[in-house]
Amino acid sequence: MRRAALALCLPLALAACDALSRRAGSAEPLARAVRSPAAPAASPTDARVAGARAERLAARLREGLGRRFPLPRKLDDERCDDARLRAAGSGDALELALTAVDERPGAKNVLPLVVTRALIAPEPAELALALEGIAPERAPGEALGEAEWLERRRYLGVYHVLDFGLPRRFHRPERRHAEWDAGRLDALFVIHDAASGAPLCQSRLTVHGDATGAPLAVRLRSDVRDRLTRALGAELRRRTPAALAGMSGALRLREAAAQ
């Protein structure tokens, strides 16, 4: 499923992919990078094979075709054809990777990173950085396993973001104290075929923020806004397992991704 891995590096990740391309020249040799520091030294042949594999995967993730998964014409909930899904694979093949597409017409600003980080799993640009050995927080060997899993995906869960309202602090003339609008996030969660991009089934998810107890002090405005923004993405992700269960009895999220 080579095209599945390419398809995951969407426009939301292209900036990070570009950064990778600029920094890749300073990366340590991949033959050394793919070994975990705690792992025993591999033979020269094994190291060359692993290095070449990691290099190919990193190149695909860096390329990023930027394919735009089509938004279904109808936004109503629709169940999956589980018999069709199971006929195409089982076990690991029915686990979903997640990504997001901004569908807002004429949006004046991009979706905040704290939102998209909650919705994209695994993150292709981060995997590519780790495969190049320039992401010290993630072991290259672990990243190689994640990239290979990503490459095998038959189906993708895509959040088509229809509306996003940034949390904001405002003051009404008739009110004595300021208030918080905690923001909103509206998305159509769609299962797409990873190879063709065709939509298969979908569920509408809408999240309204909760500013209960949020400090109103002007000096805390930025911190509170960031926290409320992060909460919008986290809440949409939290609702995903239940939405998926209502759409399909065959597909599932990986345990690590669903937490």
C-alpha positions in Angstrom: 0.0 0.0 0.0 2.7 2.5 -1.0 0.1 5.1 -2.1 -1.6 4.9 1.3 1.6 6.2 3.0 1.9 9.0 0.4 -1.7 10.0 0.8 -1.3 10.5 4.6 1.2 13.4 4.2 -1.6 16.0 3.6 -1.3 19.7 3.2 -1.5 20.1 7.0 1.9 18.3 7.2 3.6 19.8 4.2 5.3 22.6 6.1 6.9 20.1 8.4 7.9 18.0 5.4 9.6 21.0 3.8 11.5 21.6 7.0 12.7 18.0 6.8 13.9 18.4 3.3 16.0 21.4 4.3 17.4 19.7 7.4 18.0 16.2 6.0 21.5 16.9 4.9 22.6 17.2 8.5 21.1 13.9 9.6 23.3 11.0 10.8 23.7 8.1 8.4 20.5 6.1 8.2 22.3 2.8 8.7 23.2 4.0 12.2 20.0 5.9 12.8 17.6 2.9 12.5 19.2 1.1 15.5 17.7 1.9 18.9 20.5 2.9 21.3 19.5 0.0 23.6 19.5 -2.6 20.8 22.5 -4.8 20.0 24.7 -3.8 17.1 23.4 -5.2 13.8 25.6 -6.8 11.2 26.8 -4.5 8.3 24.4 -6.2 5.9 21.4 -5.9 8.3 22.2 -2.3 8.9 22.4 -1.5 5.2 19.1 -3.2 4.5 17.4 -1.4 7.4 18.9 1.9 6.4 17.8 1.5 2.8 14.2 0.6 3.9 14.1 3.6 6.3 15.4 5.9 3.5 12.7 4.8 1.1 9.9 5.3 3.7 11.3 8.7 4.7 11.4 9.8 1.0 7.8 8.8 0.5 6.6 10.6 3.6 8.7 13.7 2.6 7.3 13.7 -0.9 3.6 14.0 0.1 1.3 14.1 -2.9 -1.1 16.3 -1.0 -4.0 14.3 -2.3 -7.3 15.9 -1.3 -9.7 13.3 -0.1 -13.1 14.1 -1.6 -15.7 15.5 0.8 -19.0 13.5 0.3 -21.8 15.6 -1.2 -24.2 14.6 1.5 -23.2 15.2 5.1 -25.7 12.8 6.7 -24.5 9.9 8.8 -23.9 6.7 6.8 -23.0 3.2 7.9 -20.1 1.2 6.4 -20.6 -1.9 4.4 -18.8 -4.2 6.9 -19.1 -7.3 4.6 -17.2 -5.4 1.9 -14.6 -4.1 4.4 -13.9 -7.6 5.8 -13.7 -9.1 2.4 -10.8 -6.8 1.6 -8.8 -7.7 4.7 -8.8 -8.6 8.4 -6.9 -8.1 11.6 -4.3 -5.4 11.3 -5.7 -4.3 7.9 -8.9 -3.1 9.5 -7.1 -0.7 11.9 -7.3 3.0 10.9 -4.8 5.7 10.6 -6.2 9.2 11.2 -5.7 12.5 9.3 -7.5 15.8 8.8 -8.5 18.0 5.9 -9.6 21.6 6.2 -12.8 22.1 4.2 -13.6 25.6 5.3 -14.2 27.8 2.2 -12.1 30.9 2.2 -10.6 30.2 5.6 -8.4 33.2 6.6 -6.2 31.1 9.0 -5.0 27.5 9.2 -6.2 25.1 11.8 -4.1 25.5 15.0 -1.4 22.9 15.4 -2.7 22.0 18.9 -5.9 20.9 17.1 -4.4 19.0 14.2 -2.0 17.1 16.5 -4.9 15.6 18.3 -6.5 14.5 15.0 -3.6 13.1 13.0 -2.1 9.7 14.0 0.5 8.8 13.3 2.0 12.1 12.1 3.8 11.5 8.8 6.1 14.5 9.0 7.3 13.5 12.5 7.9 9.9 11.4 10.0 11.1 8.5 12.1 13.3 10.8 12.6 10.3 13.1 13.6 8.0 10.2 16.2 10.6 9.2 17.6 10.4 12.7 16.9 14.1 13.5 14.0 13.7 16.0 15.7 12.7 19.2 12.4 12.3 21.2 11.5 9.2 19.1 13.6 6.1 18.5 14.3 5.5 14.8 13.5 1.8 15.2 10.1 2.7 16.6 9.5 5.2 13.8 10.4 2.5 11.2 7.7 0.2 12.7 5.2 3.0 12.7 6.0 4.0 9.1 5.6 0.4 7.9 2.3 0.1 9.7 1.1 3.3 8.0 2.1 1.9 4.6 -0.1 -1.1 5.1 -3.3 0.9 5.7 -6.3 -0.1 3.6 -8.7 2.4 5.1 -8.2 5.9 6.6 -10.3 7.9 9.1 -10.3 11.5 7.8 -11.7 14.4 9.8 -13.1 16.8 7.2 -13.2 20.0 9.2 -16.3 22.0 8.2 -16.2 24.8 10.8 -13.8 26.0 13.4 -14.3 28.9 15.9 -11.3 30.0 17.8 -11.9 30.5 21.6 -12.0 34.2 22.4 -12.5 36.5 25.3 -15.0 39.3 24.7 -16.9 42.0 26.6 -20.5 43.0 26.1 -21.3 46.6 26.7 -24.3 45.7 28.9 -22.3 43.3 31.0 -20.0 44.2 33.8 -17.5 41.4 33.3 -15.8 39.9 30.3 -16.9 36.4 29.0 -15.4 33.6 27.1 -16.6 32.1 23.9 -15.0 28.6 24.2 -15.0 27.9 20.5 -16.4 25.2 18.3 -15.2 22.4 16.0 -17.4 20.8 13.4 -16.2 17.9 11.3 -17.4 15.1 9.1 -15.5 11.9 10.1 -15.2 9.9 6.9 -13.7 6.4 6.2 -11.8 6.6 2.9 -10.3 3.8 0.8 -6.5 4.5 1.2 -5.7 3.6 -2.4 -8.4 5.3 -4.3 -9.4 8.0 -1.8 -13.1 7.1 -2.2 -15.4 7.8 0.8 -17.1 4.7 2.2 -19.1 5.9 5.2 -19.3 8.8 7.6 -20.5 10.4 10.9 -20.9 14.1 11.8 -19.1 15.3 14.9 -19.6 18.7 16.5 -17.8 19.9 19.6 -18.6 23.1 21.6 -16.0 24.2 24.0 -16.6 24.6 27.7 -15.2 27.7 29.4 -16.6 27.0 32.8 -14.3 28.4 35.4 -11.9 29.9 32.9 -10.0 32.9 34.2 -11.1 36.2 32.8 -7.9 38.2 33.6 -6.5 39.9 30.5 -2.9 38.8 31.4 -4.1 35.1 31.2 -6.0 35.5 27.9 -3.4 33.8 25.7 -2.9 30.8 28.0 -6.6 30.3 28.5 -7.2 30.5 24.7 -4.5 28.0 24.0 -6.0 25.6 26.6 -9.5 25.9 25.3 -8.3 25.4 21.7 -6.4 22.3 22.7 -9.5 21.0 24.4 -11.5 21.2 21.2 -9.2 18.8 19.3 -8.9 16.5 22.3 -12.7 16.3 22.7 -13.3 15.6 19.0 -10.7 12.8 19.2 -12.3 11.5 22.4 -15.7 11.1 20.7 -14.2 9.2 17.7 -14.3 5.6 19.1 -18.0 5.9 19.8 -18.7 7.5 16.4 -16.7 4.7 14.7 -18.6 2.0 16.6 -21.8 3.5 15.3 -20.5 3.4 11.7 -18.9 0.0 11.6 -18.4 -3.2 13.5 -15.4 -4.2 11.5 -13.1 -1.1 11.6 -11.2 -0.1 14.7 -8.7 2.3 16.1 -5.4 1.1 17.4 -5.4 1.1 21.2 -2.6 3.6 21.5 -4.3 5.9 19.0 -7.7 5.7 20.7 -6.4 6.9 24.1 
